[in-house]
Amino acid sequence: MDMKARRTSITEPAREVPLLMEADIIVVGGGTTGPFAAISAARRGKKVVLIERFGSLGGNLTLGLNTKPSGALIGGLPLEIWNLARTVGAAGDDYMAMTKTGGVKIASPCDPETMKILLTRLCVDSGVQLLFETFVSSPIVEDGVVTGVIVESKSGRQFISAKVIIDCSADADMAAQANVPFVMGDGSADVVMQPVSMYYTMNKVDIKRLADWARTCEDIPATAIPDTEEGLQYGLWLTGFTNMLRKFESDTGIKLQRDNITLKTADGLMYVNATRVLGINIFNPVEFSAAIVECYRQIEAVSKFLRERVPGFENARIGQIAPVLGVRETRHVKGEYTLTGDDSLGGKRFQDSIAADVSALDIHDPKGGDVDFRSMQPYEIPYGCLVPLGVEQMLVAGRCISADHTAHARARNMPACMATGQAAGIAAAVAIDEGVTVRAVPVAKVQEILRSMNMPLHADEIS
């Protein structure tokens, strides 16, 4: 082959793509958002297919080892699932995390392995058709209307038809390929986004010794420390260590990348949130892979710090590293309405609100500064944030909804992702029942159903 004539692209031949199945609703992505959309729609009697690229549900909640919503679960299906987890010992009681700006009520972490089982069970019991280890490569758009998706699996390339597609891919993959307009990060020319990271666990931590020491440590400004050993199993939460980290870096010459770290327990196991990689374009596979390599380096370094400097970690070892990178921010679709920072911080009331949320403001500085984790008043998410511009019969849910960079710092948290997934599933089902598009769905009907599930819709309904 002539090296000077090296190709930079190839042309694939046209081919017939066989139909795999037909559905009323396709939910793309089985992470923290998708199961709530799928279950909600299936319980309304719709034929729902939930497509997940991995072999289990929960995404960042389970595979990503995040385990803890950064806020309270206040009603609907999210609270139902957490209460179910509590009945089998897979989650603890809500607790109040004390931060520099006041208390944040937070649903306790869950046991991620049990949560995978519970999410799967509820999907199956609701009649959802699960497709694991299946990748959705693109939506099919005909005359501006989404009519299905192309999937790839060990069976090859196949087509699934549907009346409505709900994009719960987190990165708005389906919406972007359907030519929905979007902004990346803060929308600036520099594309400023929150950094990526990776959770991991540590075994053989003396949790009681750690808790006793943390009560007297002035370098941990944000804490939740239960008084009982039983409470410590799910309720220990510590954020800080800034001065200790800087001294460790000075003493060893090891760069840790973060000004603080967070430790939390779930079923007595220690979960560590301590890595950070800035300026990563996750859509570039080379950069994405490099971020994972860098997270591994940081995990080794942080573990050394914990063992050498933090009481209770003397005999600790790395237990499990999340098999997925934790991505906080990428695309924000442009929808019928864009939630603004002022909306989310000021508590604006929306007539078409489909969820009230009390998640913390949680901003990881894109430039590498300290984490801004603050208690805030409740806010509302309008239905218009779920309805993308430029295409029909598609909804988006999760962290890719129509929100600006500041509003995203609240709406990206798990309680909001679960709530928007739930609302999208119900809205899709109602649209089919009413014979209208999802853009024209009677929101009052959606709200009526959400209220029947004890889901608060307005900020003043949250005590």
C-alpha positions, 0 to 999 in steps of 0.5 A: 500500500502506498503510504502517501495514499493512506486513507483517513476514512472509509465508506461502509456499504449499504445494508439491510438492518433486521427488526429485533422487536417493536415497542411503545417506548424505548429507554436508552441507558439503564443508569441512575435515570433510565430504570425510573423512566422504564418502570414508570412507563411500564406501570402505565401499561406500555411495552417498554424496552430498556437498553443498557450497554453494561450487564447491570443497572444503576450506572454511577449509583451502582457500577460507579460506586457513588451509592449516595444521592446528594440530597433527600428522596422525597417521594415517588418511585425514587423513595419507593426504591430506597425504602425497599432497599432499607427493608433488606438492609441495603440502605440506612436512614436519611442523615443531615450532613453538616457543611460550611453553609449549613445542613444538607439532608441526604438519603443514606448510601445504598449497597450497590450490589443489592441495588443492582438486584432491586432495580432489575427486579422492579423492571422485570416485575413491571414488565420492562424488556431489558436488553443488557450488553447492548449498545445503541448506536443511533436513533432513526429519524424520519421526517423529523420524528424519531421512530426507533433506534439501531442497536449493536450486540453479539447478534450484530446490528438490529433495529427496534421501533417505538413510538417514543424514545427517552434519552437517558444516556447522560450525555444526550447521545441520542438527542445529539445524533438526532440533531437536537441543539445543545451546549457543552459545559458552560457554553463558552468557547473554552468549553468549561466542564466539571472534572471527571473522577473515579470512586473506589472502596477500601477494606479493613478500615477501623470505622469506629477509630476513624469516627472518634478521631474525626469528631476532634479533627479541625480539618474536616469541615463537612461531616455526618458522624452517627453516635452508634456503631450501627449508625456508622454502617451507613451514616458516616460521611466526612469531607475535607482533609485539605491541610493534611493533603497539602502537608502530605504533598509537601512531604512526599512530592506526590500530587493528589489533584484535589484540595479535599476528599470525601469518605463515606460508609455503605454497609460498613464498607468505606467508599472514597471519592478523591480523584479528579482529572481536569479538561477531559473531552470524554468523546475522545477515546484517547483522552477518556482512556488517559483519564482512567489511567490518571485516576488509577495513579491518584487512587494509589497515591490517595490510599498511601495518604490515608494509610499513613496519615488518617487514623483507622486506615492503618491496615486498609487496602484497596477493595474495588475500583469502579469499572466506569469513569464518573462523568459530571458534565457534558452536553446540555440539550436545548429544550422548550425551556432552559433551567437557569442558575437563578431558577435553581438557586432562587426557587422559581415556581413553574406551572408545568413543574414535574419535580421539586428537588432539594439536592445540594449545589455541588460544583467541582471547580473546572479549574481544580479549586475546592468543591462547592457543596452547599445546602440550598432551598428547594427548586422546581424542574419544569416539563419543558426541560425534558422536551428537546428542540428540533425533533419529535417523539423524544424526551431527555432525562437525567443530567443532559436535560435543558439546564445551564451550567449553574442549574446543572450543578443541582439537576445533575444529582441523583434525586433530580435524575431519578425524578426527571426519569420518572416524569419522562416515563409517565409523560411518554405513556400519557402521550401515547394514551392521549394520541398526542406528541410528547411536546403536546402532552397534557402536563396536568395529567402527568402532574396528576399521576405524579401526585398520586405517587406522592411526588412533590411538584412545587418547592413550597410542598417540601417541609 
